[in-house]
Amino acid sequence: MAEEFLKRYGAEYGRGKFKLSRNAEKALLSYHWPGNVRELENKIQKALVQAVHGVIQPADLGLESIQKEAKESPRTLKEAREAVEREVIGNALRDSGANLTLAATILGIDRKVLREIMERLGMKKEDYK
């Protein structure tokens, strides 16, 4: 619906083509919409007036207060899986005093597999000592 409002009002206001930033999409999806469709329409209209360079940001939508929350919220299955892996591995590393062998045992995986996952996620054991 947001995309349709962008097309409609972008043309009506002579603003050209605009698109939502990834953070704006996340903010829209995270917001609870007490005003339903009318509120969405109003936010899109406001954003088209305020946005620059053809990209709508959460602040343009008046959703900057939930921007941080939206950034942290996974949008794809891959992002969700990585967030869970980070949390579970981080907990195991803290519980084991950053001992990879013990952390791997806690997780029920091989130490080599743990190192591979940590490397893929950019995690370092030094951050959990």
N, C-alpha and C positions, 0 to 999 in steps of 0.2 A: 504494500500500500504506500509506503514511504517513497519508493521509487516512482510510483505513478504520480504522487503529489509533486515530486521534484520535476518530472517532465511537464506536468500541467502548468504549475505556477512559474517554472523557469521560463517557459514560452510566454505566459501571460505577462510576466514582469520584464520581459526582454533581457533576461539574465543569461540566456544560453543554457548549455548543458552543465549540470552540476552532478556530482556523485558524492556518496557518503564515504568518509574515511572508515577504516576498519574499526577504530575506536568509537566512532559515531554509531556504526551498526551495532556494536556491542552495547553501547549505552541505550540505544532504542530497544534492544531485546531485553535488557536488564530492568528497564523502567516498568512500573506496574500499571500505568495508564488509567488513572481514575477518571479521566475525561474521555476515554475511549477514542474513537476515530476523529472526533472534532478536535480533541487536544493534539493528536498527531498532526492533523492538517495545519493547525495553528503554529505548531513548532516548526514544521517544514517551511511555512510561509515566512516566519521570523528568520529562520536560518538562511533562506535565500537572500534576504535583505542584508544580513550581516556577514555572510561568508565571502571569502576572497579566494582567488585562484581556482575556482571551480570545484573546490573540495569542502564539504561540510564537516566541521569538527563538533565534538560534544558541546563545547562552549557556545557555538552558534545555535544549537538546539535548546540551550538553557538547561543542559543536563550535565554540566561540569561537576556538580556535586556528586554524581554517581560515576564520574569518569574513572576514578581510581578503582572502584569496585568492578567496573566493566572491564578495565584492562586486565585485572586479575582473573576474571571469569573466563574459563576456556570456551572457545567457540567451536572447535572441531574435536572429533574423537581423539585425534593424535595429541592435541593440546591437553585434553582432559587426562589421557593416559600418562603423558609426561608429567603433569602436575601431581598425579597420584604417585607415580614412581619416585619423584623428587621427595615428596613428603615421607613416604614409607622408608626409603633408603636413608634420608636424613635422620629420621627417628632411630633407625637401627645403628647408624654411625654414632649418634649421640649416646645411645644406650651402651655401645661397646667401647666408648672412648676413642673412636675413630680407628679401631682395630678391624681391618678389612676381613680377616679370617673369621672373627667372631661375628661381625655384622652379616657376613654371608651365611653363617650358620643360623643366625636369628631369622634371616629371610628365607632360608631353605633353598639356597642356590649355591652354585660353585663360586669360589672367590674370583676366578677368571671372568665369569659371567657378570659378577658385580662390578668389576673394574671396567668391563666393556660398556655396561649401562651407564656407569658414572661418567665415562669419557664421552659417550654420546650426549649426555645431558649437561656436560660441562661442569660436573661436580668434582670437588677436590676434598680429599679426606682431611686436609689441614684446616678446612673451614668448620669442622665438627669436633675439634679437640677441646 
